[in-house]
Amino acid sequence: MMRENNPDALAFKTTSKININGIEAQRLMSVYRTVGCAYDKNKHGCTMCDFAAYANPNAKGKNILTQHETSLNMLQNGDYSHFDLLTLGNFFNDQEIAADLRKELLTLLAPIENLKRVLVEARRGYITVDKLRKAKSYLREDQILEYGLGYESSNPKIRNEILNKGVPEKHLDDSLRICKESGVDFVAYVLIKPPRLNEAEGIEDAVNTATHVLKKADKYSVNARIAFEPVFVTEGTLVEELWNKGEYQPPKLWSIIEVLKQTVENVGRDKSRGKLFVGLSDENLSKDRMAGNCGICDAEISSQIQAYNGHQDITQLTDLYHSCKNSWENEIWHS
């Protein structure tokens, strides 16, 4: 698939509802077109990722600042309280985003009055207490900085053999410790239904992972949340290979609701409020091969999940029904 590769243009942007420490808010996500992820050189990175298709090896700091202007223009209208400042790789890798560029990107966000929280992400090897402290210092004192780690699964075989993440469990502990010492909040990305898992296994793995992360964050006294990522099919990946063989289907929307329901039950309704988010965007990478149900109820169920991202009231999801839910239940409980 040919994609625009203009170094001055964002790779992707979208908006959604979100919850900031119990308060419903609006989120802007911008994916900046950068040189790409250092871990994914020669397509040997994470097996479900196709962000390399958006990368531009000639992207310079001036190009990224031009992209940043697009985000700033949207943020300055006051509609968005949360901003995902994402790259095609690692925000704290100096070869991808130089230290002075990081400072400028974050400093320009500080005057935006309605902006309460900013998320950046990187592999654990690129973060230090000093880097996170400096990043936080560029924002206003009342603004929250979140650091996001692509943890994906608490099962090491799934995480490092199937997904090829190269993330030992120690990286989760390190990340939480570094966040604690630097006064930064933590976000774990968690996949729903990684490749080679069936529907029931995908639900179980996501619930176990989210519960594990939140309990470990409590142990470190770090404010943390989960960003669930329902897997979608991207070109040239293991997921597409399995899809083409008829050996993989993205998760059902019913499964996403079940993951949320069971995670809330495990963590507790009060303790989970503001802690769970579902990213339903495919960043224009899936060719519509993404989470869905029967095709008839998809729009309504997807809309309700996105609404949950804001209100965090699980009871508004548990009573949803369409006739296709019967076959999903049969598959889940008898697989």
Order of alpha helices (4+ residues) and beta strands (2+ residues): beta-beta-alpha-beta-alpha-beta-alpha-beta-alpha-beta-alpha-beta-alpha-alpha-alpha-beta-alpha-alpha-alpha
